[in-house]
């Protein structure tokens, strides 16, 4: 184990600028955002974000910020990863219910009318924030689904109908063009948000099944890992492997070519909370996890689990 913080986390946001970012729930129902050094777990800063919802890390110039959303579901803030200070605060409109999204380091808001929010027949409005000023710009109108990434100037969006993901949309960031790819049947939307690596989408179900699908809509492989509640994967091109972690800090490695299990690590703590946050630097895999505390551990993937 690299380090441990005796703090019960509300959520693990990510790792950026040498800090592990997470939230802590206060007894009065408010939320505190905190930054810990990746090397020793020392808390560098803490900031009260009230009752806001936290989004994810986005790129702001040479550094990063965390996108958070206020209780009114229309106002968004950017919190500086280095200091915990508020960089900007912007309200999109009145009468909307919005959710924060960050795609390939770009801050977005997915909004719909308050009275129809969640209705699959009511299209949502997509806004993009200026990373530096927070100025919002409406760029698209979409059905229900999830964002994946930005590639070659397009935003990739998974559209869902019923309980399944059905189509992959390539959206122009200015809203001026759209391309649609039909996905194979049976890709449940009731799972961890899929991850795009190169030209491959990885779908991870709560039961531990992992499915790889190309951006052309072809199913490449599907494997039952026998490890439940896995989080989003990270990929090693050097090892041609896929790594996924559980809330208990357990890591599993899969072959990228056919999905076979290369090795399974041991659980590091009692299960609970959300799946682990993984970062990969060469062969050094850092696992940040925890339910009753925030913990971090390192693995040399060249030696297996």
ABEGO torsion letter per residue (X at the ends): XABBBBBBBABBAEBBGGBBBBBBBBAAGBBBBBBBBAAAGBBABBBBAEABBBBBBBBBEABBBBBBBBAAGABBBBBBAAAGBBABBBBABBGBBBBBBBBGGBBBBBBBBAAABGBAABBBBBBBBBAAAGBBBBABBBBBEBBABBBGGBBBBBBBBEABBABBBBBBAAGABBBBBBBBBGBBABBBBBBBBEABBBBBBAAGBBBBBBAAGBBABBBBAGBBGBBBBBBBAAAGBBBBBBAAGBBBBBBAAAGBBABBBBBABBBEEBBBBBBBBEABBBBBBEAABBBBBBBBAAAEX
